[in-house]
Amino acid sequence: MADLLIWLVAALGAVGGVILGRVWGRVEGERTGKREAERDAMEDESKRVEGGRDAVRDGRGAGNPADRLRRNDGRW
């Protein structure tokens, strides 16, 4: 009877370890995915900000105001 109880405890421990490992792995995966998404969002934001700054710099101070008006006339 004691042997059966030892085997039962060992089996339950193994099953519990597998379940705990899967839960732990899922939590770590979600954390990693969240960190990657936040990093990608920050990189995308910095690229968009730089693009906007370049566009402002090239658009506002680029040449003669009359030439800028002629270039922008067709866009209206």
JOBEL-V529345 format. One record per residue. PHI is phi in whole degrees, 0 to 359 (999 if undefined). OMEGA is omega in degrees with one decimal (NA if undefined). Layout:
BEGIN
<<PHI OMEGA> <PHI OMEGA>>
END
This chain:
BEGIN
<<999 180.0> <294 178.5> <296 179.3> <297 178.7> <295 177.9> <296 178.7> <295 179.6> <295 178.2> <296 179.1> <295 179.3> <295 178.1> <296 176.9> <296 179.0> <294 178.8> <296 177.5> <297 178.1> <296 178.3> <295 -179.9> <296 178.6> <298 178.4> <297 179.3> <294 179.3> <295 179.8> <298 179.1> <298 178.9> <295 179.7> <297 178.9> <296 178.3> <297 178.4> <294 177.9> <298 -179.8> <296 178.6> <297 179.5> <294 178.7> <297 178.9> <295 179.2> <295 178.3> <295 179.2> <294 177.9> <297 179.1> <294 178.6> <293 177.6> <296 179.5> <296 179.6> <296 -179.3> <293 176.7> <295 179.7> <293 178.8> <296 178.6> <297 177.6> <299 178.2> <294 178.1> <295 177.6> <297 -179.6> <295 178.9> <294 -179.5> <298 -178.7> <284 -175.8> <273 -173.9> <278 -173.7> <252 -174.0> <267 169.8> <84 -176.8> <289 178.7> <299 179.0> <293 177.6> <293 177.3> <296 178.9> <296 179.2> <295 179.3> <295 -176.2> <274 -175.5> <300 -178.9> <286 -178.6> <281 179.9> <281 NA>>
END
